Amino acid sequence: MPFSDFILALKDNPYFGAGFGLVGVGTALALARKGSQFGLMAFRRHCMITLEIPSKDKSYYWLLNWISQHAKHTQHLSVETSYLQHESGRVSTKFDFIPSPGNHFIWYQRKWIRVERNREKQMIDLHTGTPWESVTLTAIGKKRELFFNILQEAKELALKQQEGRTVMYTAMGAEWRPFGFPRRRRPIASVVLEEGVSEKIVQDVKEFINNPKWYIDRGIPYRRGYLLYGPPGCGKSSFITALAGELQYSICLLSLSDRSISDDRLNHLLSVAPQQSFILLEDVDAAFVSRDLAAENPTAYQGMGRLTFSGLLNALDGVASSEARIVFMTTNHVDRLDPALVRPGRIDLKQYVGYCSQWQLERMFQRFYPDQPAALAEEFATCALSVSDRISAAQVQGHFMLYKEDSAGAIQNMKTFVS
C-alpha cells in the first residue's frame, strides 16, 4: 500500500482522529498553563514589589502592631496580651488581636497590599524558644516608597506607645530584648543628690550627645564612660534611670557576673546596643577586683564566668570597641576596682554619691511636703544628722513613706529613723 493511501486510511479512522484530537487538546492546555505561569511570573517580576521582614529584625514587632491597626476586618486572628499601668498605679489587662499566620489584605494609600505571615513550625529561635516567623508584603507597582512609608508609620506608632516611658533592655543571646514593660519616666528632680552633682552630670552627658563632630575632628573615639560610686541606697541607679528619662534614652542592663557572658559576646552586645540608650553595668566590683587585691586570690581576678578582665577592657576601649556609646558603671567599693578599668578613656567622669548632707535632707523634706515652710525642712535635717551622719537617700524615703501626710510626725520620730 502506498504511503499516501496509508495516511488517508488513518485520517478516515475514527479511533485515530479521536486520539489525535485528545493529544491536541492536551497540548493546547499544557501550553496555556505554561503561558499563564510565564505571564504571571513576568507580571510579578516587572509589575509587583515584595518586602520580607524576618522576626529577627527589629521592625518585625512594630510591623505586626501596625498590621493589627489596618487589618481590623480579617477573621483569622492571634491574641497578644499585655498589661497597662495607669497613673493611679492600677494595672489593667489589654488584649490585642493581630493577624494570624496566613494571607491577609490591607487597603493602604489607594492600593491593595497582600500580607503573608509565615511561621516555620520546625525551626525555632534558640534564644527565645519561639518559632521562626516572617511577614511578606506584596503590592502592585515598583515604588519602594510605599514600604518605606509603612515601616516609618510602624516605627512612629511604636514610639508613640512608649512616649513618656523608659524602655529597659536585657541581653538575650546575641541581641538586646525589651525587659518587662516600659516604665514611666522618673523626673530628674525626684532624685536629690548633693548640691551641683546632678547638674554636673546632666551637662556633661548633654555636651557629649550634642558634639559628635568635636570628637571626629580631633580623632577622639566618640564614646563616654561614667562611674558612680558610693554606699548602697544613695541614689546611683535611681539617678541613671531618671537621667535616661530626662534625655528620652533607654537603658541596657548588663550583668558582668552572668556566666554566659564571654569576651566576644560582650564586645558584640556593646556594638549592637540600641540607639539612644545607656549601657548600665551595675556593681562592677562584684565581677572583678583589683590586681593588687587579687594577689592573695588569683581566681577572683578572672571573675566567675567566661569573661576575662582583659576582654572587658578591650570591649570598653579596645581597637574593636564601638563608638557613639554611653556606659554607666556603679559600685559600692571603688577601692576594689583595678586602676586600668577606671582610667580616662574607659571612665571619663567619676562621681561620688554618698550619704545625705544637710542640703539634701532639706530638699527631700521639701519635695515630700511641699506645703511646709523651709524652717521645718531645716529642723528635720538637723534632727536627722544629730541621730546619724550616715543616712542614705533610701532610708530617708522609707521614713517619709511612714508619714506621708504627717510632716510633724516625720520630725518627732527621728529616733526610729536608722533603727
C-alpha positions in Angstrom: 0.0 0.0 0.0 1.4 3.3 -1.0 2.3 5.7 1.9 -0.3 8.3 0.7 -3.1 5.7 0.9 -1.9 4.7 4.4 -2.2 8.3 5.6 -5.7 8.7 4.0 -6.7 5.5 5.8 -5.6 6.8 9.2 -7.4 10.1 8.5 -10.6 8.2 7.9 -10.1 6.0 11.0 -12.4 7.4 13.9 -10.1 6.0 16.6 -7.0 7.7 15.3 -8.9 11.0 14.9 -10.2 10.9 18.4 -6.7 10.2 19.8 -5.2 12.9 17.8 -7.8 15.3 19.0 -7.2 14.4 22.6 -3.4 14.9 22.1 -4.1 18.3 20.6 -6.4 19.4 23.4 -3.9 18.2 26.0 -1.0 20.0 24.2 -3.1 23.2 24.0 -3.9 23.1 27.7 -0.3 22.5 28.7 0.8 25.4 26.5 -1.8 27.6 28.0 -0.8 26.6 31.5 2.8 27.3 30.8 1.9 30.5 29.2 -0.1 31.7 32.2 2.7 30.7 34.6 5.2 32.6 32.5 2.9 35.6 32.2 2.3 35.6 35.9 6.0 35.3 36.6 6.7 38.2 34.2 3.9 40.3 35.8 5.3 39.7 39.3 8.8 40.5 38.2 8.0 43.7 36.3 4.8 45.0 37.9 4.9 44.0 41.6 7.2 44.7 44.5 7.7 42.4 47.6 9.2 43.1 51.0 10.1 40.3 53.5 10.6 41.1 57.2 12.0 38.3 59.3 11.2 38.0 63.0 14.8 38.7 64.0 14.6 42.2 62.5 13.9 45.0 65.0 11.0 46.3 63.0 9.1 43.0 62.9 7.0 43.6 66.0 6.5 47.2 65.0 5.1 46.0 61.8 2.8 43.4 63.5 1.3 46.2 65.6 0.8 48.3 62.5 -0.9 45.5 60.6 -3.2 44.9 63.6 -4.3 48.6 63.2 -5.0 48.3 59.5 -6.3 44.7 59.2 -9.3 45.1 61.5 -11.7 43.2 59.3 -9.6 40.0 59.0 -11.2 36.9 60.5 -8.0 34.9 61.2 -6.6 36.3 64.4 -4.0 35.7 67.1 -4.2 37.3 70.6 -1.5 39.3 72.3 -2.0 40.0 76.0 -0.3 42.9 77.7 -0.6 44.9 80.9 -1.0 48.6 81.2 0.0 50.6 84.3 -2.1 53.7 84.8 -1.0 56.9 86.5 -3.0 55.9 89.6 -1.0 52.8 89.9 -3.8 50.5 88.8 -2.8 47.7 86.3 -5.3 46.7 83.6 -5.1 43.8 81.1 -5.2 44.6 77.4 -5.9 42.2 74.6 -4.7 43.0 71.1 -5.7 41.0 68.1 -3.1 40.6 65.4 -3.5 38.7 62.1 -2.6 35.0 62.5 -0.3 33.1 60.1 -1.8 33.1 56.6 -2.7 35.6 53.9 -4.4 39.0 54.6 -5.3 42.0 52.5 -4.9 45.7 53.5 -6.1 48.8 51.7 -3.4 51.4 52.1 -2.7 54.6 50.1 -5.3 53.5 47.4 -3.5 50.2 46.9 -4.3 46.6 48.0 -1.4 45.0 49.8 -1.2 41.3 50.5 0.2 40.4 53.9 1.5 36.9 54.1 2.6 35.8 57.6 4.6 32.6 57.7 5.6 30.5 60.7 8.2 27.8 60.5 7.0 25.1 62.9 10.1 23.0 62.6 12.5 25.9 63.2 12.8 27.9 66.4 14.7 30.8 67.8 17.2 29.3 70.2 17.3 32.5 72.3 13.6 32.8 72.8 12.2 29.3 72.1 9.6 30.8 69.7 9.1 29.6 66.1 10.8 31.5 63.3 8.4 33.9 61.6 8.4 36.3 58.7 5.9 38.7 57.1 5.9 39.3 53.4 4.2 42.4 51.9 3.3 42.4 48.2 1.8 45.3 46.2 1.3 46.3 42.6 3.9 48.8 41.4 7.6 49.3 41.7 8.0 52.2 44.1 9.8 51.3 47.3 8.5 54.4 49.0 5.3 52.5 49.8 7.1 50.1 52.0 9.3 52.8 53.5 6.2 54.7 54.5 4.7 51.6 56.1 7.8 51.0 58.1 8.0 54.6 59.1 4.4 54.6 60.3 5.0 51.4 62.2 8.0 52.9 64.0 6.2 56.1 64.9 3.2 54.1 66.2 5.6 52.1 68.4 7.4 55.2 69.7 4.0 56.8 70.4 3.1 53.9 72.6 6.3 54.3 74.5 6.0 58.1 74.8 6.7 59.3 78.3 8.2 55.9 79.3 11.7 54.4 79.6 12.4 51.1 77.9 14.6 48.7 79.7 16.6 46.1 77.6 18.4 43.0 78.7 20.8 40.8 76.8 19.3 37.6 75.4 21.8 35.6 73.3 23.5 37.9 70.8 20.9 40.7 70.9 19.0 43.1 73.2 15.4 42.4 74.0 12.9 44.6 75.9 12.8 43.7 79.6 9.4 43.8 81.2 7.1 46.7 80.3 8.3 50.3 79.7 8.4 52.3 82.9 7.1 55.8 83.5 9.8 58.3 83.1 11.1 59.4 86.5 11.6 63.2 86.8 15.2 64.1 87.3 14.3 66.4 90.1 12.9 63.4 92.1 16.4 62.2 92.7 18.1 64.6 95.1 21.9 64.3 95.0 24.4 66.6 96.7 24.2 70.2 95.5 25.5 70.6 92.0 26.2 66.9 91.3 23.1 66.2 89.2 23.6 69.4 87.1 27.2 68.5 86.6 26.5 65.0 85.2 23.5 66.1 83.1 25.5 68.9 81.5 28.4 66.6 80.7 26.1 64.0 79.1 24.3 66.6 77.0 27.5 68.1 75.9 28.7 64.7 74.7 25.5 64.0 72.8 25.4 67.3 71.1 29.0 67.4 69.9 30.0 64.3 67.9 31.8 66.4 65.3 34.2 67.7 68.0 35.4 64.2 68.7 35.6 63.3 65.0 37.6 66.3 64.0 40.2 65.6 66.7 40.4 61.8 66.1 39.0 61.0 69.6 36.8 57.9 69.9 33.2 59.1 70.3 32.2 57.3 73.5 31.8 58.3 77.1 32.1 56.4 80.4 30.8 57.3 83.8 31.4 55.8 87.2 29.0 56.5 90.1 30.4 55.1 93.4 29.4 55.3 97.0 27.4 53.5 99.7 24.3 51.5 98.7 20.9 53.2 98.7 22.3 56.7 98.0 20.7 57.1 94.5 23.2 55.9 92.0 20.8 53.6 89.9 17.8 55.9 90.5 19.7 58.9 89.1 20.7 56.9 86.0 17.1 55.9 85.4 15.9 59.5 85.9 18.6 60.8 83.6 17.6 58.3 80.9 14.0 59.6 81.2 15.2 63.2 81.0 17.1 62.6 77.8 14.5 60.2 76.4 17.0 57.4 76.3 16.6 53.7 77.0 18.7 51.6 79.4 20.5 48.3 78.5 21.1 46.3 81.7 24.1 44.0 81.6 25.4 41.9 84.4 29.1 41.1 84.2 28.6 38.2 86.7 26.5 36.3 84.2 28.3 33.1 83.5 27.1 33.1 79.8 29.0 36.4 79.2 32.2 35.9 77.2 34.7 38.3 75.7 33.3 38.0 72.2 29.7 38.2 73.4 30.3 41.3 75.5 32.1 43.0 72.6 29.2 42.1 70.3 26.5 43.3 72.7 28.2 46.7 73.2 28.4 47.1 69.4 24.7 46.3 68.7 23.2 48.2 71.6 20.0 50.1 70.6 20.5 53.7 69.6 19.8 56.4 72.2 20.5 54.1 75.1 22.7 53.9 78.2 24.6 50.7 78.9 24.4 50.1 82.6 27.0 47.9 84.3 25.9 47.7 88.0 28.2 46.6 90.8 31.2 46.1 88.6 33.3 45.3 91.7 31.4 42.0 92.0 32.8 40.7 88.7 36.4 41.7 89.0 38.7 43.0 91.7 41.9 45.0 91.6 45.0 43.1 90.6 46.6 44.2 93.8 43.9 42.6 95.9 43.9 39.5 93.6 47.4 38.6 94.5 46.1 36.6 97.5 43.2 35.0 95.5 44.1 34.8 91.8 40.8 33.2 90.8 38.9 36.2 91.9 40.6 38.4 89.4 39.4 36.4 86.4 35.8 36.6 87.6 33.1 33.9 87.9 32.2 33.4 84.3 34.0 33.2 80.9 34.6 36.9 80.7 38.2 37.9 81.3 39.3 41.2 82.7 41.3 42.0 79.5 38.2 41.2 77.5 36.2 43.8 79.5 38.9 46.4 79.0 39.1 45.8 75.2 35.3 45.9 74.9 35.3 49.3 76.6 38.3 50.9 74.9 39.9 48.5 72.5 40.6 48.6 68.8 37.3 46.8 68.0 35.1 48.7 70.6 32.1 50.5 69.2 31.6 54.3 69.2 28.6 56.6 69.8 28.2 54.8 73.1 27.5 55.9 76.7 28.4 53.5 79.5 27.4 53.9 83.2 29.0 51.8 85.9 28.1 51.7 89.5 29.9 50.3 92.5 29.8 50.3 96.3 33.5 49.7 96.6 35.6 51.8 94.3 38.8 50.7 96.1 38.3 47.2 94.7 38.4 48.3 91.1 41.6 48.0 89.1 43.1 51.3 88.0 43.1 50.1 84.4 39.3 49.9 84.5 38.8 53.5 85.7 41.5 55.3 83.7 40.4 58.1 81.3 39.1 56.7 78.1 37.2 54.0 79.9 35.8 56.1 82.7 35.8 59.8 81.8 33.9 61.1 84.8 33.9 59.7 88.3 31.4 60.9 90.8 30.9 60.1 94.4 27.3 59.7 95.5 27.3 59.5 99.3 25.2 59.8 102.4 22.8 62.7 102.7 24.0 66.1 103.6 22.1 68.9 105.3 21.3 70.4 101.9 19.9 67.1 100.5 17.8 66.3 103.6 16.2 69.7 103.4 15.4 69.3 99.7 14.0 65.8 100.2 11.8 67.1 103.0 10.5 70.0 100.8 9.8 67.6 98.0 7.7 65.2 100.1 6.0 68.0 102.0 5.8 70.9 99.5 3.3 72.9 101.6 5.5 73.1 104.7 7.8 76.1 105.4 11.5 75.9 104.9 12.1 76.2 108.7 10.6 72.7 109.2 12.9 71.3 106.5 15.9 72.7 108.2 14.7 71.3 111.6 14.2 67.9 110.0 17.7 67.9 108.5 19.3 69.0 111.8 17.5 66.3 113.8 18.4 63.6 111.2 22.1 64.4 111.3 22.1 64.5 115.1 20.9 60.9 115.0 23.4 59.7 112.4 25.7 61.2 109.8 25.5 58.1 107.6 21.9 58.3 106.3 21.2 57.1 102.8 18.5 58.6 100.5 16.7 55.2 100.6 16.4 55.4 104.3 15.0 59.0 104.2 12.5 58.0 101.5 11.4 54.9 103.6 11.0 57.1 106.6 8.8 59.6 104.7 6.7 56.8 103.4 5.6 56.0 107.0 4.4 59.6 107.4 3.0 60.5 104.0 0.7 63.3 105.4 2.4 63.9 108.7 5.4 66.1 108.4 5.4 66.8 112.2 5.5 63.0 112.9 8.4 62.6 110.5 10.4 65.1 112.6 9.3 63.8 116.0 10.1 60.2 115.3 13.7 60.7 114.3 15.0 58.2 116.9 13.5 55.3 114.8 15.0 56.7 111.7 18.0 54.5 111.4 16.8 51.6 113.6 
